[in-house]
């Protein structure tokens, strides 16, 4: 539905977007993640025709958005945008949802039918005569979403739609987004700083850094096979380490991480590499276990334990590196894990993700 062709955007001498390209299929949820200030909102505004690119072209159903012959009003009526901060007109909830229909000249009976249907969908039946300014942030964001979706757009643009909401309100908004995407076939492009939301919601993810899409792929692949150390760190992989390849055989490589050698399923030709190992892919033992079948078994010393709700990250010094291992709080207690304790770590070769080591992404997180 949407094709971005080398989109760049500058404000004065500041380049915010730098040759962004992507193809976004119809009917999918495409989520843009990345640190703050990387250009996510600017890109959504360009697609929504609220601004124009400095260079490059945006295509909607194969046609450029910026051709002079385009009917801009007709194009904008095929899309709708919900912003991070809910926008409320000083009127009733009904009037807030109905405003787009009235601009389109829809008949009164049809407006009432559609608005009451949307009130039911967003769980606010009976709120039609409430003043919008009296709603909570989560309720107002639902109204903002209904105001867009009542016009039945082909494309829904969402700019950090749950950034300021509590978990229950976030869950409701996510449920509504999935409903409109799955049931009505609405294509969704959304930005989010919430990595877990990206994993829950997206069919495809683009990681934006420095005004560029560093990696664009199916959600599972982005989170399991990051293309660089920067992406690996951003998506939450704690064990990101520089290494030197010391040998290759049978589709595997040996990587020295600084006194510790690990085996990885990879045939990357580089000698200097970055290795990423998820804490949840490492198993921790108090003592050797005859059932261990993983190719990587190393010993180390606990240097600290960091609680994260019902799980903990046990930090283990192995040679010159420190690895984070994810265990439950119950396991910490049952195994009597304490700093200074000698332990054994085990992880499989396929769980060692190897990437090229470039100048901008070397080192350890």
C-alpha positions, 0 to 999 in steps of 0.5 A: 500500500505504501512505498517509501523511496529514499525519503529525506527531510531537513529542517534548515541544516538539520537532516532528520530523515536520511534516505528512508526506504520501505514497502508496507503491504496492505493489511499489515501492522508496520511498527517503527521502533527506535530511540527518541528523536530519530525521526519517527514522528516526522515520517508519519507526518510526511505520509499523512501529508502534514509536511513534504519530503525534502527529497524522495517520493512516497507512493500510496497504491502506486501513485505519488502523494505529491503529484500536482494532479493528485486530489489531496483532500481525497487522499487524506480522507483515505487515511487517519492519524492518532497522535501521542497526546489525545486531541479533544474538541470542547464538545461532547464525546458524540460530537468529537467522534462525528466531526469527520463524518460531518465534514464529509457531508454524511447524512444525520441518520448514518452519522448516528448509526456509525458513532453509536457503533464506534462507542460500543466498539471502544467500550464507551456506550452511554458516554455520548453526551459526556464532555470530552474534557472530563474523560481520562487519558485512556478514554480520550485516546479511545475517542481519538481512535474512534474519531479516525476509524468512524471514517473507515480509512484504508490507512491508520497512522499511530504516533506513540498511541499508548505512550502516556497510558496505564497498562489497562488503557494500553491493553484496550487500545492495542485490542482496538488496533488489532480489531480494526486491522484484522476485522476491517483490513485496515493497514496500520503504520505506528511508531512505538518506544515500547519494544514489547508492544512492537513484539505483540502487535507488529507483522513487520518492524523497522528499527529507526536510528539516525534518521534511517531504517537500520533494519526492516523485517518480519517481527520475529526476525528483527528480535531474533536476528538483529543486524548490528550491535546497536539494534541488538542493544536497543531490542534488549539483548544484554549480552552483546560482545566483541569477539575474534573468530579462531576457527571454522568447521561444519558450518560453525565458528569458534569465537574468542570473547576474551578468554572464553571461546564459544561455538556459533552456528554461522559461516560469516567470513569476518574475523572480527565479529559481534556476538549477541546471546539472550539471557533467557537462552543461557541455563545456569547450574550450581554444579556439573549436570550429566544432562547438559547437551549444549555445545557451549559449557563455561564456568564463572563466578556470580558478581551480582543479581538484578531483580526484574519483577518475577525474574532476575538477571544473574551477572556471571564473570567468565574470563574477561567478560560478564554474561547476564543469565535470566532465572526466576526469583524462585530459582535464585532462592532454591539454588541459594545464588549469591555473589562470589558463588561458582556456577556453570553456564550452558547454551546452545550454538544456535542461540549465539547470534553473530554479526559483523563488527563495524566501527560504530558497534564494537564493545560490550553492553 
